Amino acid sequence: MKSKKIIRDISWLSFNNRVLQEAKDSSVHLYNRLRFLGIFSNNLDEFFRVRVGTLNKMLKLDNTQKIHVEDHPEKILKQIQELVLNQQITFDETFAEIIKQLQLNHNIYFKNEKQLNKAQKAFVQGYFEDKVRTQIVPLMIESMPQAPFLRDRSIYLACVLGNSQNPMLQRYALIQIPEKEIPRFVPIPAAKGEINLILLEDIIRYNLKFLFAPFGFNRFSSHIVKLTRDAELELDNDLNNNVIADLEKGLKNRNKGKATRFVYDRQIDLQLLDYLTKRLSLLKKDNLIAGGRIHNFKDFIDFPKAVFSNIVNRPKSFVHPSLVQPCRIMEIIEKKDIMLHFPYHSFDSVIDLLREAAIDPFVQSIKITVYRLARQSKVINALLNAVRNGKSVTVIIELRARFDEEANLHWKSVLEDEGIKVFLGVPDMKVHAKICVIKKREFNKTIQYGFISTGNFNESTAQVYGDHLLLTTNRAILSDINRIFDCLDKPFPRIELLKNCKTLVTSPQNMRKFFLNLIIKEIKLSKKKHDAKIQLKLNSLVDEALISQLYLAAKAGVNIELIIRGICCALTEQKAFKKPMKAISIVDEYLEHARILIFNNNNEPIVYISSADWMVRNLDHRVEVACPINDPSIKEELMTIFSLQSQENVKGRILDNEQLNLYVEKAEDTPVMRSQIEIYHYLRSKIYRD
């Protein structure tokens, strides 16, 4: 029997609405408000590319297959469209307000092609000739025998061309905006004390007369359109020598996926809209969405920061007090475990450890898993240096990291060209665990060092993602890390051998069962009138079995605190609960990405960090790792961080059954608690105590 819970996709849209709330918040700097609009837009693109694409495929399933769907996909798609349209209205209102504030408070003005003075017109015409003309090729779509192909995630200027003296001379054209080749935001000449910006598409709009005049046109109207396509790759499950060819084929076909959304300027010429939808075979259910003048707001993530003079930069990350260079990191972690908390601590310490291993003459081997890497990866550079210094280096690279597949194919080639052993993971399963082991043999003694993380080994995202990484020489942990590599670093992985792990909890072998049992233990303690508590910090809470067990715990009187950044399918308030689950989501400057699991265990807390969310995909279809934290001081750090976040009353939203995203209200007798700031101060203060 299925438990009652919130539909996953509806909960995800509720999460994205929390991102939109940050863009609406007048206390947030305008630069960050623009970036949050960009993040909202980028998230929504991915949602339509993946989840809506999947739901469209579900519509084609037969009735036998549909019993596995939590609700009829057609009903979910209808709800999605209603929610997205409402969010679009809020989005447009928010952007209009931000534009107004940019003008009033910063003298920053967006100019369109109709608002230019003489000097600006000359500049825009010259810029077009110098930078833009050779990057665009207009498509005269009426003369094309086949429907024009619109690329996923690109924006197009849909143009109506005419002649004032000859009404019969009317044509339609499409121009792809070359935003990857040319900056989207272009500064133009402005009056003293002002900053004027024009969008790349408006530069093209202004120059349509020069582009098409030779063909007899002297009247022009143009509006932005954008098509989003199903981007979920369908790959064969057999991970053998053909996986690379399959992946490359999938990447080529991704841009040709079925349309999941068509967004257009609501001011568009209606005849042109009708023509485009018919030529592109779009139906109303293909999510035709009327929007404003500007699309692809994801580019606002990279809005030029330099136009603002009053931005207060984020506090700079700092090196963990035990790892300040110069030092030998391996010697330090032989004496004690160290936990790095990103983005507060610098990721440089991880790079320093890998560099140290690369040049230490006694280090024999390095084994590591990689999922998403920085564009100019220092992790890869350290591994390359290690193999050049004669070390044996093994990398398990997950080629199927969504939207990083192409980059990971590149890294695979780079690593193999240098002689590094590269393995691709497991058939029909992603390797999502974040683990590394370094083996050193000195004076007939073998010592192993390693690290295990909640997030990717990526020095770029570590500056904005909240994650935890344990540096350790703990024999039990490293023995299990070796067991995991023994399963994975072979042409034909033996995933069943994960059951041999004794300290680490792994999926798909036993993670769900392990945490179910810990919940059951808290239920038993509660029934014996002990102080029973479960504290979970996750990105997503979706798994039905675990949610059902949490419901039983709430009915038994277990105190449950949830900090869930994204999807939360649990109904946190039910009459049967002795007390409602306390559930919040924190959306702030840093992306809350860490997974922490705390079970009170009769006041002897059991604490784990994990790479896995509580979702079916993580527990059944990925290789994941949860690691126990036994060091008392590290355990205290994690519990303090959780406590600070559970008291959040500035950027916290209540996760209620109605998905209202109401802010946590500050009680009269409590201090202001913005947890990301307080965590920084807490960890910073330890520099002076340690």
ABEGO torsion letter per residue (X at the ends): XBBBBBBAAAAAAAAAAAAAAAAABAABBAAAAAAAAAAAAAAAAAAAAAAAAAAAAAAABBAAAAAABABBAAAAAAAAAAAAAAAAAAAAAAAAAAAAAAAAAAGBBBBBAAABBAAAAAAAAAAAAAAAAAABBBBBAAABABBBBBBBGBBBBBBBBBBAABAABBBBBBBBBBAAABBABBBBBBBBGBBBBBBAAAAAAAAAAAAAAAAGBABBBBBBBBBBBBABBBBBABBBAAAAAAAAAAAAAAAABBBABBBBBAABBAAAAAAAAAAAGBBAAAGBBBBBABBGAAAAAABBAAABAABBBBBBBBBBAAABOBBBAAAAAAABBBBBBOAABBAAAAAAAAAAAAABAABABBBBBBABBBABBAAAAAAAAAAAAGBBBBBBBBAABBGAAAAAAAAAAAAAAAGBBBBAEBBGBBBABBBBBBBBBBGGBBBBBBBBBABBBBAAAAAABBBBBBBBABAAAAAAAAAAAAAABBABBBAAAAAABAABBBOAAAAAAAAAAAAAAAAAAAAAGBBBBBBBBBABBABAAAAAAAAAAAAAGBBBBBBBABBBABBABBAABABBBBBBBBBBABBBABBBBBBAGGGBBBBBBBABBBBAAAAAABBBBBBBBABAAAAAAAAAAAAAAAABAAABBBBBAAGAGBBBBBBAABBBBBAAAAAAAAAAAAAAAX
